[in-house]
Amino acid sequence: MTTNAGPFAGTSRLTARRREVELDALAAAPSVDLLVIGGGVTGAGVALDAAARGLRVALVEARDLAFGTSRWSSKLVHGGLRYLASGRIGVARESAVERGVLMTRTAPHLVRSLPQLVPLLPGLLRPGQASLVRAGFLAGDALRLSAGTPGALLPRMRRIDAARARQLVPAVRAEGLAGALVAHDGQLVDDARLVVALARTAAQYGATVLTRVRAEEVTGTSARLVDGLTGQSLVLTAGAVVNATGVWAGEVDPSIRLRPSRGTHLLVDAAALGHPVAALTVPVPGSTSRFVFALPQQLGRVAIGLTDEDAPGPIPDEPRPTEAELDFLLDTVNAALTTALTRADVRGAYAGLRPLIDTGGGSTADISRQHAVLESPSGVITVVGGKLTTYRRMAEDAVDTAVRLRGLPARACWTARLPLVGAPGHRDSRPAPAGGVPASLVARHGGAAREVLAAGGAEPIAEGIDVTRAEIVYAVTHEGALDTSDVLHRRTRIGLVAQDADRARAGVEEIVAQCRTR
Ligand SMILES: Cc1cc2nc3c(=O)[nH]c(=O)nc-3n(C[C@H](O)[C@H](O)[C@H](O)COP(=O)(O)OP(=O)(O)OC[C@H]3O[C@@H](n4cnc5c(N)ncnc54)[C@H](O)[C@@H]3O)c2cc1C
């Protein structure tokens, strides 16, 4: 199973100790088949693909797993409907196929089926728009069928009456409501958890996964790796180097030209919308293809998003939403609600940058979400664009390219059949014990829930926050969290609401200090 014969052979545990030992091992023998730069969904996917093919792989991430765009998504595992609307049938089908892979084989524990409801309200839909939405949903069903995803998993579109619509989304405007159109798509419990599961599975197959390590002076066959904790560096040589740094790709390889686009979400309490169990989909006035979504989330919140704004200039570590974006989101969603949300309802807000390939003029909303694998004159192989849903296919294409260009000794790709840590069928997965395990813990950890619980107690880390102390322990002892920030902002998503982070911080700090040496 593994190319790593060291003390961590065959284990998916990522710890500070493992990081130290594996960095020392790289310093002693600084050569691998494939160096992957970037620990977002794309880089973690590439590392898993390559390690599972038997290659010697090192993945370096300058900050933390899922530090970049991969934690700021809408967490939808798309069937590609949006791309169908603009005639990009290939991209749409690829999305539908990859959605099926995630939901049936690789990560069904992290992806659930989410009903998406378009209310039939006077003034909300333009004349003829309901027919367009219906036609789109029917096309989505056809895509799902062609991808072989069962209807039991993603039920076909249907029209429901007003009473049922208000059961699914209690806050939807009742006056004039003539029912709703409902379609289903996939939703991740948490995008960062997918990245962590990928990185851990890659480590289990022998990849060396190093956070707080930045790649500098990158060429097609080498890079200087700088340890962010000690300042020490080493030069690693590699059969091939894959640049999977998303919006930072042009910093690693100046031949890459991107046009980042900012997408913003805000968070409100689920109670403010009557605890919806479906996503509310509201058309953006003046557009036939853009919608604002109110998406139920874990930890008792609803995320309302999203925007698509040109974001030129230097790439910030953490992009911030603008006031105008928040107003736009509230105004758009309020058109479909009985009681308007106000700024006082906003508990948090976040923004991410889409790594779109620069194709010249036009709006960023019109730029293709198709991914690209590019070899630069320096020999660096960059994989960029795309989306979370299609990370596996992006990884396969990137590794295929590296293997072809550099003659690497790799087997064929088989990640479409490879369950991630926590998925049913993964060798360490166990059914969750009956009773006593919070459902939210099972939703986040799947078949690893029993192991997580054994790491610590089931009591919450702070009153009213639906994250157990056990998950904080596990983040440090198994998931590579190196400090409190990793735990609050990426292993859990407590940090999305600053007040929650403040309440949980002392408890998390205490556990991190206790566990760091384990
Ligand atoms: C607002 C928004 C909503 C979205 N919603 C969805 C959705 O619902 N569904 C979907 O499928 N897709 C969605 N996407 C798209 C998806 O989130 C991205 O395509 C994907 O996360 C990009 O991942 P990545 O790994 O390529 O980049 P990133 O996640 O940004 O990872 C790049 C990593 O590289 C690291 N790095 C940078 N430079 C270096 C260096 N020199 N050395 C080492 N490491 C380095 C960074 O720290 C970072 O962690 C959305 C995107 C946005 C912006």
PDBQT file of the ligand as one rigid body, heavy atoms in Angstrom, charges set to zero:
ROOT
HETATM    1  C1  LIG A 601     -16.371  31.796  -3.074  1.00  0.00    +0.000 C 
HETATM    2  C2  LIG A 601     -16.077  30.493  -3.759  1.00  0.00    +0.000 A 
HETATM    3  C3  LIG A 601     -17.037  29.493  -3.762  1.00  0.00    +0.000 A 
HETATM    4  C4  LIG A 601     -16.768  28.275  -4.370  1.00  0.00    +0.000 A 
HETATM    5  N1  LIG A 601     -17.700  27.295  -4.294  1.00  0.00    +0.000 NA
HETATM    6  C5  LIG A 601     -17.447  26.101  -4.840  1.00  0.00    +0.000 A 
HETATM    7  C6  LIG A 601     -18.388  25.058  -4.685  1.00  0.00    +0.000 A 
HETATM    8  O1  LIG A 601     -19.426  25.209  -4.038  1.00  0.00    +0.000 OA
HETATM    9  N2  LIG A 601     -18.100  23.868  -5.269  1.00  0.00    +0.000 N 
HETATM   10  C7  LIG A 601     -16.966  23.669  -5.977  1.00  0.00    +0.000 A 
HETATM   11  O2  LIG A 601     -16.804  22.577  -6.505  1.00  0.00    +0.000 OA
HETATM   12  N3  LIG A 601     -16.022  24.632  -6.109  1.00  0.00    +0.000 NA
HETATM   13  C8  LIG A 601     -16.240  25.843  -5.546  1.00  0.00    +0.000 A 
HETATM   14  N4  LIG A 601     -15.303  26.832  -5.644  1.00  0.00    +0.000 N 
HETATM   15  C9  LIG A 601     -14.025  26.569  -6.321  1.00  0.00    +0.000 C 
HETATM   16  C10 LIG A 601     -13.021  25.868  -5.394  1.00  0.00    +0.000 C 
HETATM   17  O3  LIG A 601     -13.156  26.323  -4.066  1.00  0.00    +0.000 OA
HETATM   18  C11 LIG A 601     -11.598  26.092  -5.865  1.00  0.00    +0.000 C 
HETATM   19  O4  LIG A 601     -11.503  25.813  -7.233  1.00  0.00    +0.000 OA
HETATM   20  C12 LIG A 601     -10.596  25.206  -5.119  1.00  0.00    +0.000 C 
HETATM   21  O5  LIG A 601     -10.791  25.268  -3.736  1.00  0.00    +0.000 OA
HETATM   22  C13 LIG A 601      -9.170  25.604  -5.459  1.00  0.00    +0.000 C 
HETATM   23  O6  LIG A 601      -8.321  24.763  -4.718  1.00  0.00    +0.000 OA
HETATM   24  P1  LIG A 601      -6.749  24.778  -4.908  1.00  0.00    +0.000 P 
HETATM   25  O7  LIG A 601      -6.205  23.658  -4.132  1.00  0.00    +0.000 OA
HETATM   26  O8  LIG A 601      -6.429  24.809  -6.366  1.00  0.00    +0.000 OA
HETATM   27  O9  LIG A 601      -6.277  26.178  -4.301  1.00  0.00    +0.000 OA
HETATM   28  P2  LIG A 601      -6.133  26.586  -2.763  1.00  0.00    +0.000 P 
HETATM   29  O10 LIG A 601      -7.156  25.959  -1.925  1.00  0.00    +0.000 OA
HETATM   30  O11 LIG A 601      -6.051  28.073  -2.725  1.00  0.00    +0.000 OA
HETATM   31  O12 LIG A 601      -4.738  25.957  -2.328  1.00  0.00    +0.000 OA
HETATM   32  C14 LIG A 601      -3.507  26.503  -2.701  1.00  0.00    +0.000 C 
HETATM   33  C15 LIG A 601      -2.535  26.350  -1.530  1.00  0.00    +0.000 C 
HETATM   34  O13 LIG A 601      -1.211  26.633  -1.963  1.00  0.00    +0.000 OA
HETATM   35  C16 LIG A 601      -0.509  27.166  -0.856  1.00  0.00    +0.000 C 
HETATM   36  N5  LIG A 601       0.687  27.848  -1.359  1.00  0.00    +0.000 N 
HETATM   37  C17 LIG A 601       0.737  28.994  -2.071  1.00  0.00    +0.000 A 
HETATM   38  N6  LIG A 601       2.023  29.286  -2.375  1.00  0.00    +0.000 NA
HETATM   39  C18 LIG A 601       2.799  28.294  -1.859  1.00  0.00    +0.000 A 
HETATM   40  C19 LIG A 601       4.203  28.029  -1.858  1.00  0.00    +0.000 A 
HETATM   41  N7  LIG A 601       5.084  28.844  -2.469  1.00  0.00    +0.000 N 
HETATM   42  N8  LIG A 601       4.664  26.921  -1.222  1.00  0.00    +0.000 NA
HETATM   43  C20 LIG A 601       3.787  26.066  -0.611  1.00  0.00    +0.000 A 
HETATM   44  N9  LIG A 601       2.441  26.298  -0.593  1.00  0.00    +0.000 NA
HETATM   45  C21 LIG A 601       1.954  27.378  -1.219  1.00  0.00    +0.000 A 
HETATM   46  C22 LIG A 601      -1.539  28.083  -0.203  1.00  0.00    +0.000 C 
HETATM   47  O14 LIG A 601      -1.207  28.349   1.157  1.00  0.00    +0.000 OA
HETATM   48  C23 LIG A 601      -2.828  27.289  -0.371  1.00  0.00    +0.000 C 
HETATM   49  O15 LIG A 601      -3.151  26.536   0.784  1.00  0.00    +0.000 OA
HETATM   50  C24 LIG A 601     -15.537  28.065  -5.040  1.00  0.00    +0.000 A 
HETATM   51  C25 LIG A 601     -14.579  29.081  -5.049  1.00  0.00    +0.000 A 
HETATM   52  C26 LIG A 601     -14.840  30.288  -4.409  1.00  0.00    +0.000 A 
HETATM   53  C27 LIG A 601     -13.801  31.355  -4.401  1.00  0.00    +0.000 C 
ENDROOT
TORSDOF 0
